Amino acid sequence: MKMSNQQANLEKLNQAEDKYLEAWESDNSIDFDAALDEHKKGEEPVAVTFLGNTYEVPPAMPVSVWLYHERHVDKKGNLPDDKALEYIKKVIGKKFVDALEDSDVTVTFVMEKIIPAITRRWGVRKKK
């Protein structure tokens, strides 16, 4: 069975973690910078094209997006309207939001089509 890039990267991260945990036992410190660098190797951003521009999105959900989601999305999966703009910025970036300001794109389209497509790419499924 072929291992996915995400699984291969996780395996590399686990191996690096083991290496650094062994070092910690001998010198009482943990440095995950090298492990993170190794984890990021080979990961390509996802290109999102919209309104004639291409935006790069991380290949996996950043912790900042996850934390924002956990803080502001209720148990039914609803994000308050006053939190949507910041969420869009965290998922796709400020340049994307700037482009939206000069367009006639609806919030509904962004929140029901674009954001879910990206989060599905990250392995997140909307609760029903």
HUURCOR-V861336 format. One record per residue. N is the residue number from 1. SS is DSSP state (hx for helix, st for strand, lp for the rest). PHI is phi in degrees with one decimal (none if undefined). D_FIRST is the distance of its C-alpha to the first C-alpha in Angstrom with 2 decimals. Layout:
{{N & SS & PHI & D_FIRST} {N & SS & PHI & D_FIRST}}
This chain:
{{1 & lp & none & 0.00} {2 & lp & -76.2 & 3.81} {3 & lp & -87.2 & 6.47} {4 & lp & -71.1 & 9.50} {5 & hx & -57.6 & 12.86} {6 & hx & -64.2 & 14.26} {7 & hx & -67.1 & 11.80} {8 & hx & -64.1 & 12.33} {9 & hx & -65.0 & 16.00} {10 & hx & -63.5 & 16.21} {11 & hx & -62.4 & 14.98} {12 & hx & -61.7 & 17.63} {13 & hx & -62.8 & 20.13} {14 & hx & -62.6 & 19.66} {15 & hx & -65.1 & 20.22} {16 & hx & -64.3 & 23.21} {17 & hx & -61.0 & 24.49} {18 & hx & -58.1 & 24.49} {19 & hx & -60.1 & 26.40} {20 & hx & -74.6 & 28.90} {21 & hx & -67.3 & 29.40} {22 & hx & -63.0 & 30.34} {23 & hx & -64.3 & 32.78} {24 & hx & -60.4 & 34.18} {25 & hx & -60.5 & 35.07} {26 & hx & -90.9 & 37.13} {27 & hx & -127.5 & 38.81} {28 & lp & 60.4 & 38.52} {29 & lp & -143.4 & 36.94} {30 & lp & -128.7 & 33.60} {31 & lp & -123.8 & 32.85} {32 & lp & -94.7 & 29.73} {33 & hx & -59.0 & 30.74} {34 & hx & -65.9 & 28.71} {35 & hx & -63.6 & 25.67} {36 & hx & -66.5 & 26.09} {37 & hx & -58.7 & 26.56} {38 & hx & -64.1 & 23.33} {39 & hx & -63.0 & 21.52} {40 & hx & -77.9 & 23.08} {41 & lp & -59.8 & 22.23} {42 & lp & 82.4 & 20.21} {43 & lp & -85.5 & 20.71} {44 & lp & -104.3 & 22.60} {45 & lp & -66.0 & 24.92} {46 & st & -88.9 & 24.62} {47 & st & -89.7 & 27.56} {48 & st & -113.9 & 29.58} {49 & st & -103.6 & 32.33} {50 & st & -159.6 & 35.31} {51 & lp & 54.8 & 39.00} {52 & lp & 79.8 & 38.54} {53 & st & -118.8 & 37.10} {54 & st & -114.1 & 33.65} {55 & st & -118.2 & 32.73} {56 & st & -96.4 & 29.93} {57 & st & -118.6 & 28.09} {58 & lp & -56.3 & 25.86} {59 & lp & -70.2 & 22.07} {60 & lp & -136.0 & 22.08} {61 & lp & -63.4 & 25.01} {62 & lp & -67.2 & 27.75} {63 & hx & -58.6 & 29.37} {64 & hx & -61.2 & 32.64} {65 & hx & -68.9 & 31.34} {66 & hx & -60.7 & 29.89} {67 & hx & -62.4 & 33.20} {68 & hx & -61.2 & 35.28} {69 & hx & -60.3 & 33.36} {70 & hx & -63.2 & 33.76} {71 & hx & -76.3 & 37.44} {72 & hx & -118.2 & 38.44} {73 & st & -92.0 & 36.33} {74 & lp & -79.1 & 37.74} {75 & lp & -63.3 & 36.05} {76 & lp & -87.1 & 36.17} {77 & lp & 88.8 & 34.28} {78 & lp & -94.2 & 37.47} {79 & st & -104.8 & 38.35} {80 & lp & -57.6 & 42.12} {81 & hx & -54.0 & 43.54} {82 & hx & -74.3 & 45.03} {83 & hx & -107.6 & 41.64} {84 & hx & -64.1 & 39.86} {85 & hx & -59.4 & 41.08} {86 & hx & -65.0 & 39.89} {87 & hx & -63.8 & 36.48} {88 & hx & -60.4 & 36.15} {89 & hx & -60.2 & 37.20} {90 & hx & -68.2 & 34.62} {91 & hx & -77.9 & 31.76} {92 & lp & -112.7 & 32.85} {93 & lp & 117.4 & 35.81} {94 & hx & -65.3 & 39.58} {95 & hx & -61.1 & 39.71} {96 & hx & -64.6 & 38.01} {97 & hx & -63.0 & 40.58} {98 & hx & -59.2 & 43.35} {99 & hx & -65.9 & 42.35} {100 & hx & -64.2 & 42.41} {101 & hx & -60.0 & 45.98} {102 & lp & -98.6 & 47.17} {103 & lp & -123.0 & 45.46} {104 & lp & -107.9 & 46.05} {105 & lp & -68.9 & 42.50} {106 & lp & -88.0 & 42.57} {107 & hx & -60.7 & 41.14} {108 & hx & -57.6 & 39.65} {109 & hx & -62.3 & 37.62} {110 & hx & -63.2 & 36.33} {111 & hx & -77.2 & 35.56} {112 & hx & -103.0 & 34.15} {113 & hx & -117.0 & 32.28} {114 & hx & -73.4 & 31.60} {115 & hx & -59.0 & 30.91} {116 & hx & -62.4 & 28.52} {117 & hx & -63.4 & 26.54} {118 & hx & -70.7 & 26.14} {119 & hx & -67.3 & 25.42} {120 & hx & -63.2 & 22.76} {121 & hx & -60.4 & 21.12} {122 & lp & -82.6 & 21.31} {123 & lp & 91.7 & 19.64} {124 & lp & -97.6 & 23.08} {125 & lp & -111.8 & 24.13} {126 & lp & -69.1 & 27.86} {127 & lp & -71.5 & 29.32} {128 & lp & -105.7 & 31.05}}
